[in-house]
Amino acid sequence: MRLSAKVLVVGGGPSGSIAARTLAENGVDVVLLEKNLSFIKPCGGGIPYSAFDELTIPKLTIKKEVKSIRIVSPTGERVDINLKSGSLAIIQRGDFDAALRRQAEQKGAKVIQGEFTKIINDKRYYKIQANIDDRKSEIVTGYIIAADGINSRVRNALKIKPSRTIFTVSEHIKEIQTEICEFWFASSHAPNFYSWVFPSLDGISTGTGCPDPRKVNDLFEIFKKRKSINQEGQKRVYRIPIWQGNLYNKGNILFAGDSAGQVLPLAYEGIYNAMKAGEFAARAILEGKADNYKKLWKARFQKRFILMDKLGNYFLKDDASIEKLVSLHKSPDIQEASERLWLSKETSKQSLLNYIKLFGKFLH
Ligand SMILES: Cc1cc2nc3c(=O)[nH]c(=O)nc-3n(C[C@H](O)[C@H](O)[C@H](O)COP(=O)(O)OP(=O)(O)OC[C@H]3O[C@@H](n4cnc5c(N)ncnc54)[C@H](O)[C@@H]3O)c2cc1C
């Protein structure tokens, strides 16, 4: 098979689908190539509710709405934060990703199940090879948006060093129900990260993470003991990138979402950021200049990412620091500032400055 399109989007997760939709609704000829249309990515599925209006995402995909978050310190101090200015929507990834791809298709994107394998030629146009219906196929295109996730084959094809990562192990357990999102901190089960319990469509999603793949399964068992979870679900191991902010585009190949490591430090929130990156990559192409992507991304996210990175480095480094982070959140002012920064996607300079004022002494 031989195909051509002005833009090829590789990967039909949140980033790729929003990129393809943005291009298609602006009349651009775009192919969205997804290697497995039935793939359900391991994910807690938590997205700020405000993202649904901001990105015109169908609210029918929301399975639960969470109004309260619990953070638990290494010594067991609990702080419950009732969300005042927003809420957290819980989606199910198979259903959510399919809904976004459908939107892209309705706007005119050509959605194809197939796997990008290599770049054959990158002279005037890109000629790439893909496996479509078990056959080697070629796609000729002017731009590529690499939205193919943490194991990006487009990134590998360009010999770009992969990001550092956190290894996670997670389970979906049907026998337990909850209405809140819990974040449990302690180096005994989640060094430099956290363990979580989120509501899901029909039970909970729970898991833990750490930088060392050899330890992650044992750490998860320790967390389950701490939380008294005796039930078993199907365990899935998957990686989350650690943001470095060093990959945007190489010529007319633009990297968006996990392929570019665009997960918010400390919170490790990726879905919203992947969708916005997809939108910005598409906008840069609409402006006819792939280099504009970096400018658009930085204008919107750079300050927030740097701030969260510094806070993450400070607070996730050991138990004493995490203890402090949880304790600080007993203050209603800190709760409000964190909520606005994370959930309301407050972008004003003032809100970042407020945050810096509250946390300034830790930001060195
Ligand atoms: C356990 C876990 C829990 C998480 N919980 C949350 C959470 O609650 N909230 C949150 O915001 N973030 C969460 N994240 C992070 C979030 O899942 C990711 O940041 C997000 O999925 C990134 O979206 P993406 O579109 O960039 O990549 P992906 O969602 O990974 O999509 C990439 C797509 O590309 C396809 N693909 C890959 N290779 C190829 C190829 N060669 N050819 C064609 N297609 C290809 C894949 O099949 C996939 O569909 C979690 C991550 C993990 C691992």
The ligand as an ORCA input file, in Angstrom:
! r2SCAN-3c Opt
* xyz 0 1
  C       0.382      3.539     35.492
  C       0.197      4.923     34.944
  C      -0.767      5.762     35.482
  C      -0.957      7.046     34.948
  N      -1.948      7.821     35.462
  C      -2.173      9.045     34.931
  C      -3.264      9.839     35.391
  O      -4.065      9.437     36.241
  N      -3.434     11.077     34.845
  C      -2.592     11.553     33.875
  O      -2.773     12.692     33.420
  N      -1.567     10.802     33.398
  C      -1.353      9.559     33.884
  N      -0.344      8.797     33.375
  C       0.455      9.309     32.236
  C      -0.345      9.184     30.912
  O      -0.854      7.887     30.805
  C       0.530      9.528     29.693
  O       1.278     10.690     29.978
  C      -0.317      9.749     28.433
  O      -0.944      8.559     28.029
  C       0.535     10.262     27.265
  O      -0.238     10.338     26.102
  P       0.439     10.169     24.661
  O      -0.652     10.348     23.664
  O       1.644     11.017     24.585
  O       0.994      8.664     24.620
  P       0.210      7.289     24.767
  O      -1.032      7.460     25.523
  O       1.208      6.310     25.243
  O      -0.199      6.957     23.268
  C       0.760      6.547     22.329
  C       0.026      5.743     21.254
  O       0.956      5.453     20.208
  C       0.744      4.133     19.762
  N       2.000      3.681     19.160
  C       3.147      3.365     19.796
  N       4.100      3.015     18.890
  C       3.524      3.126     17.684
  C       3.994      2.877     16.354
  N       5.244      2.457     16.124
  N       3.156      3.070     15.308
  C       1.874      3.501     15.532
  N       1.376      3.726     16.768
  C       2.188      3.539     17.821
  C       0.350      3.375     21.028
  O      -0.347      2.179     20.726
  C      -0.493      4.404     21.767
  O      -1.852      4.303     21.462
  C      -0.133      7.510     33.871
  C       0.841      6.661     33.335
  C       1.006      5.380     33.855
  C       2.042      4.472     33.246
*
